[in-house]
């Protein structure tokens, strides 16, 4: 059977999905707003309206303490005037918006009818059936304003979403948006419509999420305008070394999440969890470079070369490392290679495994009754053996806490070295595999049993060993289910 060939055709435009409400942004600067009610909820709405520049007339015989406090301190913008009387149908003249807070549904309905008769859009607090519009949750980086609506179905969910958005958007964004307003006419006059202007604004927008607004000086703007004309904008690659923490995504810093959200390429280690990677920008290319002790890995030279190659292509490269980049993360070698090549590099610290251990066990690593020093050491050298330069005499001090990274394979040697320096075989020890992850496993016991204890942990899992009196008394706690310990 002969099939007719398909010819290229233009696809139909994607249809916009249904909207529960149309998000709009209303200009209230210098306009009259009326508000009926003196409750705490009414005070919040009054402050919100005034912050948008409105002249707010408040009608209420009784006022809550929060309303009185607002009237006393004033709002960030606009005006607040309290009228000690109930609302009436004559208050809507010249108003741009009306808000009421009522316990009685009949009064809320009457307020809406009066406002509608005067042609004024109305909102009644917590009574969606008498509302023309809803406020929703707000992220304020003015002049950048983000509104979040759940159509009144789940206001608490809207607040939770707001908190997460606020975490990702730096407060300095407000300064960048203000700077954009200030330079807009100058940029429009200097650059042609189309690619030139788009290059400028794309570079400007990326800077807003990684630099402070002071960097956008007049001289810097002139340089960026010239680069946009020549097409050079966007050629400045950079690398950010980011600490992914021990595994639990909740332990990431806000700055780490922001870096992941702005990455073009992410080079991550074998120990970085999927939960952490899920927080990255969806468009970012992800490449596992597999740095893990005593396993097949990419060579450090290959990783350095890859970072340089990608950065020279103008990309923002995030080098995502388990724990903290500066604690046994080979960050020094990577920083040296990048700086030697003139590639900008910054570091975002992370929660190192020793900190996660202390938190998981509810034990201070420097409890003043037990330890006056804290030593973090690696359990293997470049050759995979115990490093020859470790000061075992210092590590064996009775007033010290020692945390050993990547030491599971060298447990026998660690025990022998410490006992040879006089540390008691009864010294408390804890070993934790896959710290902070769902498959976390623990062993507690005396130094004498360290090798046998390590053998009870999952083979191949990353293991952290803690040694010192601060870990005393943990054995009984280990009998509890892990969920109960948390």
Beta strands, then each sheet from edge to edge (+ up, - down):
strand 1: 32-36
strand 2: 55-59
strand 3: 79-83
strand 4: 95-100
strand 5: 122-124
strand 6: 137-141
strand 7: 144-148
strand 8: 238-243
strand 9: 265-268
strand 10: 285-288
strand 11: 316-321
strand 12: 344-348
strand 13: 373-378
strand 14: 400-405
strand 15: 428-433
strand 16: 441-446
strand 17: 463-467
sheet 1: 3+ 2+ 1+ 4+ 5+
sheet 2: 6+ 7-
sheet 3: 10+ 9+ 11+ 8+ 12+
sheet 4: 13+ 14+ 17- 15+ 16-
end
